[in-house]
Amino acid sequence: MSRKWARTLAWLIFIGYTSCLLYWMFLGFGRGLYRREEFAYNVVPFRTIGMYVLHIHAFPLRTWIINLFGNIGVFTPFGVLLPYLFPLARRYSWFLLLFGCPLAGLEVLQMLLRVGSLDVDDVILNVLGASLAFMVFRGLWRALERRRANPMYKM
């Protein structure tokens, strides 16, 4: 596959996946039907994570998995897509800025629209997932660059 087609495919995946996430965050799972009366938020780091870990027996396994591993996994594609599409994001500090700021904005928007909660633990888990994928991407990208630079692989 040529680089042009790969970038086009990456953009399509990025736009499509982002659109799905926005739907899930603001309209999916009945969010538009059942709006909260008051603002829901948690700004104490590790409060929600600690609650799930310390009281694992009090929650159904499905709830536990969705809230912990789901929040880690759902944003992993951005750990690959952002640095691939935006070369600036290949530096981790820029990646965190380009990923973390919109993510925090979406969390605040969920609270303000009363379709979810602002939970700092969600942000922590989302950033963890995207960062793990970023590290994998970075390792593979560097290996690919070394391979391209190696005369043994050139024709």
DSSP file (Angstrom, degrees, kcal/mol; ACC not computed):
  #  RESIDUE AA STRUCTURE BP1 BP2  ACC     N-H-->O    O-->H-N    N-H-->O    O-->H-N    TCO  KAPPA ALPHA  PHI   PSI    X-CA   Y-CA   Z-CA
    1    1 A M              0   0    0      0, 0.0     2,-0.0     0, 0.0     0, 0.0   0.000 360.0 360.0 360.0 134.3    0.0    0.0    0.0
    2    2 A S     >  -     0   0    0      1,-0.1     4,-2.3     4,-0.0     5,-0.2  -0.293 360.0-114.0 -72.6 160.9    1.4    3.4   -0.9
    3    3 A R  H  > S+     0   0    0      1,-0.2     4,-2.6     2,-0.2     5,-0.2   0.869 116.2  56.0 -62.7 -36.4    1.9    6.1    1.7
    4    4 A K  H  > S+     0   0    0      1,-0.2     4,-2.3     2,-0.2    -1,-0.2   0.933 110.5  43.6 -62.6 -45.9   -0.8    8.2    0.2
    5    5 A W  H  > S+     0   0    0      2,-0.2     4,-2.8     1,-0.2    -1,-0.2   0.872 112.2  53.9 -67.7 -36.2   -3.4    5.5    0.5
    6    6 A A  H  X S+     0   0    0     -4,-2.3     4,-2.5     2,-0.2    -2,-0.2   0.920 110.6  45.9 -63.9 -43.0   -2.2    4.6    4.0
    7    7 A R  H  X S+     0   0    0     -4,-2.6     4,-2.5     2,-0.2    -2,-0.2   0.902 112.5  50.7 -66.7 -40.3   -2.6    8.3    5.1
    8    8 A T  H  X S+     0   0    0     -4,-2.3     4,-2.3     2,-0.2    -2,-0.2   0.929 112.3  47.1 -62.0 -44.9   -6.1    8.4    3.4
    9    9 A L  H  X S+     0   0    0     -4,-2.8     4,-2.5     1,-0.2    -2,-0.2   0.909 111.0  51.9 -62.4 -42.3   -7.1    5.3    5.2
   10   10 A A  H  X S+     0   0    0     -4,-2.5     4,-2.7     1,-0.2    -2,-0.2   0.899 109.8  49.5 -61.7 -41.0   -5.7    6.6    8.5
   11   11 A W  H  X S+     0   0    0     -4,-2.5     4,-2.8     2,-0.2     5,-0.3   0.909 110.5  50.0 -64.8 -41.5   -7.8    9.8    8.0
   12   12 A L  H  X S+     0   0    0     -4,-2.3     4,-2.6     2,-0.2     5,-0.2   0.917 113.2  45.8 -63.1 -42.9  -10.9    7.8    7.3
   13   13 A I  H  X S+     0   0    0     -4,-2.5     4,-3.1     2,-0.2     5,-0.3   0.921 113.1  51.0 -64.4 -43.7  -10.4    5.7   10.4
   14   14 A F  H  X S+     0   0    0     -4,-2.7     4,-2.3    -5,-0.2    -2,-0.2   0.937 114.7  41.6 -59.5 -49.2   -9.6    8.8   12.5
   15   15 A I  H  X S+     0   0    0     -4,-2.8     4,-2.2     2,-0.2    -2,-0.2   0.923 118.2  46.5 -66.8 -44.7  -12.8   10.6   11.4
   16   16 A G  H  X S+     0   0    0     -4,-2.6     4,-2.2    -5,-0.3    -2,-0.2   0.929 115.4  44.4 -64.3 -46.5  -15.0    7.6   11.6
   17   17 A Y  H  X S+     0   0    0     -4,-3.1     4,-2.6    -5,-0.2    -2,-0.2   0.903 113.4  50.9 -67.6 -40.6  -13.7    6.5   15.0
   18   18 A T  H  X S+     0   0    0     -4,-2.3     4,-2.5    -5,-0.3    -1,-0.2   0.910 109.9  51.0 -61.9 -41.8  -13.9   10.0   16.4
   19   19 A S  H  X S+     0   0    0     -4,-2.2     4,-2.1    -5,-0.2    -2,-0.2   0.915 110.3  49.1 -62.1 -43.5  -17.5   10.3   15.1
   20   20 A C  H  X S+     0   0    0     -4,-2.2     4,-2.8     2,-0.2    -2,-0.2   0.921 111.3  49.7 -61.8 -44.3  -18.4    7.0   16.8
   21   21 A L  H  X S+     0   0    0     -4,-2.6     4,-2.8     1,-0.2    -2,-0.2   0.913 109.5  50.6 -62.7 -42.4  -16.8    8.1   20.1
   22   22 A L  H  X S+     0   0    0     -4,-2.5     4,-1.8     2,-0.2     5,-0.4   0.901 111.4  49.1 -62.7 -39.5  -18.6   11.5   20.1
   23   23 A Y  H  X>S+     0   0    0     -4,-2.1     4,-3.2     2,-0.2     5,-3.1   0.956 113.3  46.2 -62.1 -49.3  -21.9    9.7   19.5
   24   24 A W  H  <5S+     0   0    0     -4,-2.8    -2,-0.2     3,-0.2    -1,-0.2   0.881 114.2  48.8 -60.6 -39.0  -21.2    7.2   22.3
   25   25 A M  H  <5S+     0   0    0     -4,-2.8    -1,-0.2    -5,-0.2    -2,-0.2   0.821 127.9  19.7 -73.2 -30.1  -20.1   10.0   24.7
   26   26 A F  H  <5S+     0   0    0     -4,-1.8    -2,-0.2    -5,-0.2    -3,-0.2   0.698 139.1  12.2-116.3 -24.0  -23.1   12.3   24.0
   27   27 A L  T  <>S+     0   0    0     -4,-3.2     5,-1.0    -5,-0.4     3,-0.4   0.670  98.4  92.1-125.8 -32.7  -26.0   10.4   22.6
   28   28 A G  T > <S+     0   0    0     -5,-3.1     3,-1.5     1,-0.2    -4,-0.0  -0.087  77.8  33.4 -68.2 166.7  -25.3    6.6   22.9
   29   29 A F  T 3 5S-     0   0    0      1,-0.3    -1,-0.2     2,-0.1    -5,-0.0   0.790 133.2 -63.7  60.2  30.9  -26.4    4.3   25.7
   30   30 A G  T >>5S+     0   0    0     -3,-0.4     4,-1.8     1,-0.1     3,-0.6   0.654  95.3 140.0  73.5  15.1  -29.6    6.4   26.2
   31   31 A R  T <45 +     0   0    0     -3,-1.5    -3,-0.2    -4,-0.4    -4,-0.1   0.859  69.4  50.9 -62.5 -36.3  -27.7    9.5   27.2
   32   32 A G  T 34<S+     0   0    0     -5,-1.0    -1,-0.2     1,-0.2     3,-0.2   0.766 110.9  49.5 -72.8 -23.5  -30.0   11.8   25.3
   33   33 A L  T <4 S+     0   0    0     -3,-0.6     2,-0.7    -6,-0.2    -2,-0.2   0.852 112.2  44.4 -82.8 -36.1  -33.1   10.3   26.9
   34   34 A Y  S  < S-     0   0    0     -4,-1.8     2,-0.3    81,-0.1    -1,-0.2  -0.815  71.9-179.1-117.6  91.4  -32.0   10.4   30.6
   35   35 A R        -     0   0    0     -2,-0.7    80,-0.2    -3,-0.2    79,-0.1  -0.697  28.2-116.6 -91.7 141.4  -30.4   13.7   31.5
   36   36 A R        -     0   0    0     78,-1.9    -1,-0.1    -2,-0.3     4,-0.0  -0.359   9.8-138.9 -71.4 153.9  -29.2   14.3   35.0
   37   37 A E  S    S+     0   0    0     -2,-0.1     2,-0.2     2,-0.1    -1,-0.1   0.890  84.6  26.9 -78.3 -42.7  -30.7   17.0   37.1
   38   38 A E  S    S-     0   0    0      1,-0.1     2,-0.2    76,-0.0    -2,-0.1  -0.696  98.0 -81.9-117.7 169.8  -27.4   18.2   38.6
   39   39 A F        -     0   0    0     -2,-0.2     2,-0.5    -3,-0.0    78,-0.1  -0.489  39.6-152.2 -69.5 137.5  -23.8   18.3   37.5
   40   40 A A        +     0   0    0     76,-0.5    78,-2.3    -2,-0.2     2,-0.3  -0.960  30.2 147.1-114.1 125.5  -22.0   15.0   38.1
   41   41 A Y  E     -a  118   0A   0     -2,-0.5     2,-0.3    76,-0.2    78,-0.2  -0.997  34.1-163.7-155.7 156.3  -18.2   15.2   38.6
   42   42 A N  E     +a  119   0A   0     76,-2.9    78,-2.7    -2,-0.3    79,-0.3  -0.927  13.4 168.2-140.4 115.1  -15.2   13.7   40.3
   43   43 A V        +     0   0    0     -2,-0.3    76,-0.1    76,-0.2    -1,-0.1   0.269  50.1 101.9-109.8   9.3  -12.1   15.8   40.5
   44   44 A V  S >  S-     0   0    0      1,-0.0     3,-1.7     2,-0.0     4,-0.4  -0.850  77.8-122.7 -95.7 111.9  -10.2   13.6   43.0
   45   45 A P  T 3  S+     0   0    0      0, 0.0    -2,-0.1     0, 0.0    76,-0.0  -0.257  88.7   6.7 -57.9 137.2   -7.7   11.5   41.2
   46   46 A F  T 3> S+     0   0    0      1,-0.1     4,-2.0     4,-0.0     5,-0.2   0.512  91.8 116.9  70.8   9.9   -8.1    7.7   41.7
   47   47 A R  H <> S+     0   0    0     -3,-1.7     4,-2.1     2,-0.2     5,-0.1   0.967  83.6  35.5 -68.1 -52.6  -11.3    8.0   43.6
   48   48 A T  H  > S+     0   0    0     -4,-0.4     4,-2.2     2,-0.2     5,-0.2   0.921 119.6  49.8 -68.2 -43.8  -13.4    6.1   41.1
   49   49 A I  H  > S+     0   0    0      1,-0.2     4,-2.5     2,-0.2     5,-0.2   0.938 112.4  48.6 -59.4 -46.7  -10.5    3.7   40.2
   50   50 A G  H  X S+     0   0    0     -4,-2.0     4,-3.3     1,-0.2     5,-0.4   0.879 107.9  54.9 -60.6 -39.4  -10.0    3.0   43.9
   51   51 A M  H  X S+     0   0    0     -4,-2.1     4,-1.7     1,-0.2    -1,-0.2   0.926 111.5  44.0 -61.0 -44.7  -13.7    2.4   44.4
   52   52 A Y  H  < S+     0   0    0     -4,-2.2    -2,-0.2     2,-0.2    -1,-0.2   0.899 118.9  42.9 -67.9 -39.7  -13.7   -0.2   41.7
   53   53 A V  H >< S+     0   0    0     -4,-2.5     3,-0.9    -5,-0.2    -2,-0.2   0.933 118.6  41.9 -73.1 -46.2  -10.5   -1.9   42.8
   54   54 A L  H 3< S+     0   0    0     -4,-3.3     3,-0.2     1,-0.2    -2,-0.2   0.792 124.4  36.6 -73.2 -27.1  -11.2   -1.9   46.6
   55   55 A H  T >< S+     0   0    0     -4,-1.7     3,-1.9    -5,-0.4     4,-0.4  -0.234  70.5 140.3-119.4  43.4  -14.9   -2.9   46.2
   56   56 A I  G X  S+     0   0    0     -3,-0.9     3,-1.2     1,-0.3    -1,-0.2   0.839  70.8  58.4 -55.3 -36.0  -14.6   -5.3   43.3
   57   57 A H  G 3  S+     0   0    0      1,-0.2    -1,-0.3    -3,-0.2    -2,-0.1   0.682  97.0  62.3 -69.4 -17.7  -17.1   -7.6   44.9
   58   58 A A  G <  S+     0   0    0     -3,-1.9    -1,-0.2    -6,-0.1    -2,-0.2   0.546  99.4  62.0 -86.8  -7.5  -19.8   -4.9   45.0
   59   59 A F  S <  S-     0   0    0     -3,-1.2     2,-0.1    -4,-0.4     0, 0.0  -0.910  89.4-106.9-120.9 145.4  -19.9   -4.5   41.2
   60   60 A P     >  -     0   0    0      0, 0.0     4,-2.2     0, 0.0     3,-0.3  -0.405  35.3-117.1 -62.1 147.2  -20.9   -6.9   38.5
   61   61 A L  H  > S+     0   0    0      1,-0.2     4,-2.8     2,-0.2     5,-0.2   0.867 114.8  57.2 -55.8 -39.0  -17.8   -8.1   36.5
   62   62 A R  H  > S+     0   0    0      1,-0.2     4,-2.6     2,-0.2    -1,-0.2   0.917 107.7  46.7 -59.2 -45.1  -19.2   -6.5   33.4
   63   63 A T  H  > S+     0   0    0     -3,-0.3     4,-2.5     2,-0.2     5,-0.2   0.917 113.1  49.7 -62.9 -44.3  -19.4   -3.1   35.0
   64   64 A W  H  X S+     0   0    0     -4,-2.2     4,-2.0     2,-0.2     5,-0.4   0.930 113.6  44.7 -61.4 -48.4  -15.9   -3.4   36.5
   65   65 A I  H  X>S+     0   0    0     -4,-2.8     5,-1.9     2,-0.2     4,-1.0   0.926 114.4  48.5 -64.9 -45.9  -14.4   -4.4   33.1
   66   66 A I  I  <>S+     0   0    0     -4,-2.6     5,-0.6    -5,-0.2    -2,-0.2   0.925 114.6  45.0 -61.7 -44.9  -16.2   -1.7   31.1
   67   67 A N  I  <5S+     0   0    0     -4,-2.5    -1,-0.2    -5,-0.2    -2,-0.2   0.837 126.9  25.9 -73.9 -32.4  -15.3    1.1   33.6
   68   68 A L  I  X5S+     0   0    0     -4,-2.0     4,-1.1    -5,-0.2    -3,-0.2   0.916 134.0  26.9 -93.6 -62.0  -11.7    0.2   34.0
   69   69 A F  I  X5S+     0   0    0     -4,-1.0     4,-2.9    -5,-0.4    -3,-0.2   0.824 119.3  57.5 -75.0 -30.2  -10.5   -1.7   30.9
   70   70 A G  I  ><S+     0   0    0     -5,-1.9     4,-2.6     1,-0.2    -1,-0.2   0.917 106.2  49.4 -63.6 -42.7  -13.0    0.0   28.6
   71   71 A N  H  4<S+     0   0    0     -5,-0.6     4,-0.4     1,-0.2    58,-0.2   0.790 114.5  46.3 -67.7 -27.3  -11.7    3.4   29.5
   72   72 A I  H  < S+     0   0    0     -4,-1.1     3,-0.4     2,-0.1    -2,-0.2   0.926 118.9  39.5 -75.8 -46.8   -8.2    2.3   28.8
   73   73 A G  H >< S+     0   0    0     -4,-2.9     3,-1.4     1,-0.2    -2,-0.2   0.806  99.4  71.2 -76.0 -31.4   -9.0    0.6   25.5
   74   74 A V  T 3< S+     0   0    0     -4,-2.6    -1,-0.2     1,-0.3    -3,-0.1   0.781 105.7  37.8 -63.9 -27.9  -11.5    2.9   24.0
   75   75 A F  T >> S+     0   0    0     -3,-0.4     3,-1.1    -4,-0.4     4,-0.6   0.369  84.6 101.8-104.6   6.0   -8.9    5.7   23.2
   76   76 A T  H X> S+     0   0    0     -3,-1.4     3,-1.6     1,-0.2     4,-0.6   0.860  71.8  65.7 -59.3 -35.8   -5.9    3.4   22.2
   77   77 A P  H >> S+     0   0    0      0, 0.0     4,-3.0     0, 0.0     3,-1.1   0.842  94.8  59.9 -56.6 -29.4   -6.5    4.0   18.5
   78   78 A F  H <> S+     0   0    0     -3,-1.1     4,-1.7     1,-0.3    -2,-0.2   0.766  92.2  66.6 -69.6 -23.1   -5.5    7.7   19.1
   79   79 A G  H << S+     0   0    0     -3,-1.6    -1,-0.3    -4,-0.6    58,-0.1   0.718 115.3  28.9 -67.8 -19.9   -2.1    6.6   20.3
   80   80 A V  H <X S+     0   0    0     -3,-1.1     4,-1.5    -4,-0.6    -2,-0.2   0.777 121.4  49.9-102.6 -44.8   -1.4    5.4   16.8
   81   81 A L  H  X S+     0   0    0     -4,-3.0     4,-2.9     2,-0.2     5,-0.3   0.913 106.4  53.1 -67.7 -44.3   -3.5    7.7   14.7
   82   82 A L  H  X S+     0   0    0     -4,-1.7     4,-2.8     1,-0.2     7,-0.3   0.953 113.4  40.9 -60.6 -51.9   -2.4   11.0   16.2
   83   83 A P  H  4 S+     0   0    0      0, 0.0    -1,-0.2     0, 0.0     7,-0.2   0.824 116.8  51.2 -68.1 -26.1    1.3   10.5   15.8
   84   84 A Y  H  < S+     0   0    0     -4,-1.5    -2,-0.2     1,-0.1    -3,-0.2   0.930 119.5  33.8 -71.7 -44.0    0.8    9.0   12.3
   85   85 A L  H  < S+     0   0    0     -4,-2.9    -3,-0.2     1,-0.2    -1,-0.1   0.802 124.3  42.4 -82.6 -29.6   -1.3   11.8   11.0
   86   86 A F    ><  -     0   0    0     -4,-2.8     3,-2.2    -5,-0.3    -1,-0.2  -0.881  65.6-163.6-122.6  98.5    0.3   14.7   12.9
   87   87 A P  G >  S+     0   0    0      0, 0.0     3,-1.8     0, 0.0     4,-0.2   0.790  89.7  64.9 -53.2 -30.2    4.2   14.5   12.9
   88   88 A L  G >  S+     0   0    0      1,-0.3     3,-1.3     2,-0.1     6,-0.3   0.849  93.4  62.5 -58.9 -33.8    4.3   17.0   15.7
   89   89 A A  G <  S+     0   0    0     -3,-2.2    -1,-0.3    -7,-0.3     6,-0.1   0.390  77.6  86.9 -76.8   4.5    2.5   14.4   17.9
   90   90 A R  G <  S+     0   0    0     -3,-1.8     2,-0.5    -7,-0.2    -1,-0.3   0.630  75.9  77.3 -78.8 -12.5    5.4   12.0   17.6
   91   91 A R  S <> S-     0   0    0     -3,-1.3     4,-2.5    -4,-0.2     3,-0.4  -0.859  88.2-134.5 -91.8 132.3    6.9   13.8   20.5
   92   92 A Y  H  > S+     0   0    0     -2,-0.5     4,-2.8     1,-0.2     5,-0.2   0.850 101.9  56.1 -60.6 -37.4    5.2   12.6   23.7
   93   93 A S  H  > S+     0   0    0      1,-0.2     4,-1.7     2,-0.2    -1,-0.2   0.917 112.2  42.6 -62.2 -41.9    4.7   16.1   25.1
   94   94 A W  H  > S+     0   0    0     -3,-0.4     4,-3.1    -6,-0.3     5,-0.3   0.880 111.6  55.4 -70.3 -38.0    2.9   17.2   22.0
   95   95 A F  H  X S+     0   0    0     -4,-2.5     4,-2.2    -7,-0.2     5,-0.4   0.942 108.0  48.8 -58.1 -47.6    1.0   14.0   21.8
   96   96 A L  H  X S+     0   0    0     -4,-2.8     4,-3.1     1,-0.2     5,-0.4   0.899 113.8  46.9 -60.0 -40.9   -0.3   14.6   25.4
   97   97 A L  H  X S+     0   0    0     -4,-1.7     4,-1.5    -5,-0.2    -2,-0.2   0.940 114.6  44.9 -66.1 -47.6   -1.3   18.1   24.6
   98   98 A L  H  < S+     0   0    0     -4,-3.1    -2,-0.2     1,-0.2    -1,-0.2   0.761 126.3  32.4 -70.9 -24.6   -3.0   17.3   21.3
   99   99 A F  H  X S+     0   0    0     -4,-2.2     4,-1.6    -5,-0.3    -2,-0.2   0.858 119.2  48.4 -94.9 -45.8   -4.8   14.3   22.9
  100  100 A G  H  X S+     0   0    0     -4,-3.1     4,-2.8    -5,-0.4     5,-0.2   0.871 105.9  54.0 -69.5 -40.5   -5.3   15.4   26.5
  101  101 A C  H  X S+     0   0    0     -4,-1.5     4,-2.3    -5,-0.4    -1,-0.2   0.950 112.2  42.0 -64.4 -49.9   -6.8   18.9   26.0
  102  102 A P  H  > S+     0   0    0      0, 0.0     4,-2.4     0, 0.0    -1,-0.2   0.893 114.8  53.6 -62.9 -35.6   -9.6   17.9   23.7
  103  103 A L  H  X S+     0   0    0     -4,-1.6     4,-2.1     2,-0.2    -2,-0.2   0.936 109.5  46.4 -62.7 -46.3  -10.3   14.9   25.9
  104  104 A A  H  X S+     0   0    0     -4,-2.8     4,-2.3     1,-0.2    -1,-0.2   0.894 111.4  53.5 -62.5 -39.1  -10.6   17.1   29.0
  105  105 A G  H  X S+     0   0    0     -4,-2.3     4,-2.4    -5,-0.2    -1,-0.2   0.892 107.8  49.9 -62.2 -40.0  -12.8   19.4   27.0
  106  106 A L  H  X S+     0   0    0     -4,-2.4     4,-2.4     2,-0.2    -1,-0.2   0.883 108.8  52.2 -66.3 -38.3  -15.1   16.5   26.1
  107  107 A E  H  X S+     0   0    0     -4,-2.1     4,-1.7     2,-0.2    -2,-0.2   0.923 111.4  46.6 -62.9 -43.7  -15.3   15.4   29.8
  108  108 A V  H  X S+     0   0    0     -4,-2.3     4,-2.8     1,-0.2    -2,-0.2   0.917 111.4  52.1 -63.8 -42.4  -16.3   19.0   30.8
  109  109 A L  H  X S+     0   0    0     -4,-2.4     4,-2.5     1,-0.2     6,-0.2   0.879 104.8  55.6 -63.0 -38.6  -18.9   19.1   28.0
  110  110 A Q  H  <>S+     0   0    0     -4,-2.4     5,-2.1     1,-0.2     6,-1.0   0.917 111.9  44.3 -58.2 -42.5  -20.4   15.8   29.1
  111  111 A M  H ><5S+     0   0    0     -4,-1.7     3,-1.1     3,-0.2    -2,-0.2   0.945 113.2  49.0 -67.8 -48.0  -21.0   17.3   32.5
  112  112 A L  H 3<5S+     0   0    0     -4,-2.8    -2,-0.2     1,-0.3    -1,-0.2   0.856 114.4  45.1 -63.1 -35.3  -22.3   20.7   31.3
  113  113 A L  T 3<5S-     0   0    0     -4,-2.5    -1,-0.3    -5,-0.2    -2,-0.2   0.511 108.3-130.0 -84.0  -4.3  -24.7   19.0   28.9
  114  114 A R  T < 5S+     0   0    0     -3,-1.1   -78,-1.9    -4,-0.4    -3,-0.2   0.833  76.0 117.1  58.0  37.6  -25.7   16.6   31.8
  115  115 A V  S   <S-     0   0    0     -5,-2.1     2,-0.3    -6,-0.2    -4,-0.2   0.277  85.8 -15.2-110.7   6.9  -25.2   13.5   29.6
  116  116 A G  S    S-     0   0    0     -6,-1.0   -76,-0.5    -5,-0.1     2,-0.3  -0.938  80.8 -81.5-179.4-165.2  -22.4   12.1   31.6
  117  117 A S        -     0   0    0     -2,-0.3     2,-0.8   -78,-0.1   -76,-0.2  -0.879  24.9-121.3-123.7 156.0  -20.0   13.1   34.3
  118  118 A L  E     +a   41   0A   0    -78,-2.3   -76,-2.9    -2,-0.3     2,-0.5  -0.875  41.8 173.7 -89.8 112.0  -16.6   14.8   34.4
  119  119 A D  E >>  -a   42   0A   0     -2,-0.8     4,-1.5   -78,-0.2     3,-0.8  -0.961  29.6-158.3-128.2 114.8  -14.4   12.2   36.0
  120  120 A V  H 3> S+     0   0    0    -78,-2.7     4,-2.4    -2,-0.5    -1,-0.1   0.802  96.2  61.2 -60.6 -28.2  -10.7   12.8   36.3
  121  121 A D  H 3> S+     0   0    0    -79,-0.3     4,-2.6     2,-0.2    -1,-0.3   0.854  99.7  54.3 -68.5 -33.7  -10.2    9.0   36.6
  122  122 A D  H <> S+     0   0    0     -3,-0.8     4,-2.8     2,-0.2     5,-0.2   0.930 109.4  48.1 -61.5 -44.5  -11.8    8.6   33.1
  123  123 A V  H  X S+     0   0    0     -4,-1.5     4,-2.8     2,-0.2     5,-0.2   0.923 110.9  50.8 -61.8 -44.4   -9.2   11.0   31.8
  124  124 A I  H  X S+     0   0    0     -4,-2.4     4,-2.2     1,-0.2    -2,-0.2   0.936 114.5  43.0 -58.9 -47.8   -6.4    9.2   33.6
  125  125 A L  H  X S+     0   0    0     -4,-2.6     4,-2.3     2,-0.2    -2,-0.2   0.881 114.1  50.6 -68.7 -38.2   -7.5    5.8   32.1
  126  126 A N  H  X S+     0   0    0     -4,-2.8     4,-2.4     2,-0.2     5,-0.2   0.923 112.4  46.6 -63.8 -44.4   -8.1    7.2   28.7
  127  127 A V  H  X S+     0   0    0     -4,-2.8     4,-2.6    -5,-0.2    -2,-0.2   0.883 110.1  54.6 -65.7 -38.3   -4.6    8.9   28.6
  128  128 A L  H  X S+     0   0    0     -4,-2.2     4,-2.3    -5,-0.2    -2,-0.2   0.946 110.4  45.8 -59.5 -48.7   -3.1    5.6   29.9
  129  129 A G  H  X S+     0   0    0     -4,-2.3     4,-1.9   -58,-0.2    -2,-0.2   0.930 115.5  44.8 -61.4 -47.1   -4.6    3.6   27.0
  130  130 A A  H  X S+     0   0    0     -4,-2.4     4,-2.2     1,-0.2    -1,-0.2   0.872 112.7  52.8 -65.6 -36.5   -3.6    6.2   24.4
  131  131 A S  H  X S+     0   0    0     -4,-2.6     4,-2.4     2,-0.2    -2,-0.2   0.888 106.7  51.7 -67.8 -39.2   -0.1    6.5   25.9
  132  132 A L  H  X S+     0   0    0     -4,-2.3     4,-1.8     2,-0.2    -1,-0.2   0.928 112.7  45.6 -61.9 -44.5    0.4    2.7   25.8
  133  133 A A  H  X S+     0   0    0     -4,-1.9     4,-2.8     1,-0.2    -2,-0.2   0.872 110.1  55.5 -65.5 -36.4   -0.6    2.6   22.1
  134  134 A F  H  X S+     0   0    0     -4,-2.2     4,-3.1     2,-0.2    -2,-0.2   0.916 106.3  50.6 -60.7 -43.6    1.7    5.7   21.5
  135  135 A M  H  X S+     0   0    0     -4,-2.4     4,-2.2     2,-0.2    -1,-0.2   0.893 111.6  47.5 -63.8 -39.7    4.7    3.8   23.0
  136  136 A V  H  X S+     0   0    0     -4,-1.8     4,-2.4     2,-0.2     5,-0.2   0.940 113.4  48.3 -64.9 -46.7    4.0    0.8   20.7
  137  137 A F  H  X S+     0   0    0     -4,-2.8     4,-3.1     1,-0.2     5,-0.2   0.931 111.4  50.3 -57.3 -47.2    3.6    3.1   17.7
  138  138 A R  H  X S+     0   0    0     -4,-3.1     4,-2.5     1,-0.2    -1,-0.2   0.903 110.5  48.9 -62.3 -41.9    6.8    5.0   18.5
  139  139 A G  H  X S+     0   0    0     -4,-2.2     4,-2.0     2,-0.2    -1,-0.2   0.926 115.2  43.8 -62.8 -44.6    8.8    1.7   18.9
  140  140 A L  H  X S+     0   0    0     -4,-2.4     4,-2.4     2,-0.2    -2,-0.2   0.888 112.5  52.8 -68.0 -38.9    7.5    0.4   15.6
  141  141 A W  H  X S+     0   0    0     -4,-3.1     4,-2.4    -5,-0.2    -2,-0.2   0.922 110.5  47.1 -62.8 -44.5    8.0    3.7   13.8
  142  142 A R  H  X S+     0   0    0     -4,-2.5     4,-2.5     2,-0.2    -1,-0.2   0.900 111.5  51.0 -64.8 -40.1   11.6    3.9   15.0
  143  143 A A  H  X S+     0   0    0     -4,-2.0     4,-2.2     1,-0.2    -2,-0.2   0.910 111.2  48.7 -62.5 -41.6   12.3    0.3   13.9
  144  144 A L  H  X S+     0   0    0     -4,-2.4     4,-2.3     2,-0.2    -2,-0.2   0.894 110.7  50.3 -65.2 -40.7   10.8    1.1   10.5
  145  145 A E  H  X S+     0   0    0     -4,-2.4     4,-1.9     2,-0.2    -2,-0.2   0.905 110.7  49.2 -64.9 -41.0   12.9    4.3   10.2
  146  146 A R  H  X S+     0   0    0     -4,-2.5     4,-1.2     1,-0.2    -2,-0.2   0.898 111.0  50.7 -63.7 -39.4   16.1    2.3   11.0
  147  147 A R  H  < S+     0   0    0     -4,-2.2     3,-0.4     1,-0.2     6,-0.3   0.910 109.9  49.4 -65.3 -41.2   15.1   -0.3    8.5
  148  148 A R  H  < S+     0   0    0     -4,-2.3    -1,-0.2     1,-0.2    -2,-0.2   0.851 111.8  49.4 -65.1 -33.6   14.6    2.3    5.8
  149  149 A A  H  < S+     0   0    0     -4,-1.9    -1,-0.2    -5,-0.2    -2,-0.2   0.687  89.3  96.5 -79.3 -18.8   18.0    3.8    6.6
  150  150 A N    ><  -     0   0    0     -4,-1.2     3,-1.6    -3,-0.4     4,-0.4  -0.610  69.3-146.9 -77.1 121.7   19.8    0.5    6.5
  151  151 A P  G >  S+     0   0    0      0, 0.0     3,-1.0     0, 0.0    -1,-0.2   0.740  92.8  71.8 -62.2 -22.1   21.4    0.0    3.0
  152  152 A M  G 3  S+     0   0    0      1,-0.2    -5,-0.1     3,-0.0    -2,-0.0   0.803 100.0  45.6 -63.8 -28.0   20.8   -3.7    3.2
  153  153 A Y  G <  S+     0   0    0     -3,-1.6     2,-0.3    -6,-0.3    -1,-0.2   0.471  93.5  98.7 -94.9  -3.0   17.0   -3.1    2.7
  154  154 A K    <         0   0    0     -3,-1.0    -5,-0.0    -4,-0.4    -6,-0.0  -0.608 360.0 360.0 -88.0 146.0   17.4   -0.7   -0.1
  155  155 A M              0   0    0     -2,-0.3    -1,-0.1     0, 0.0    -3,-0.0   0.390 360.0 360.0-104.0 360.0   17.0   -1.7   -3.8
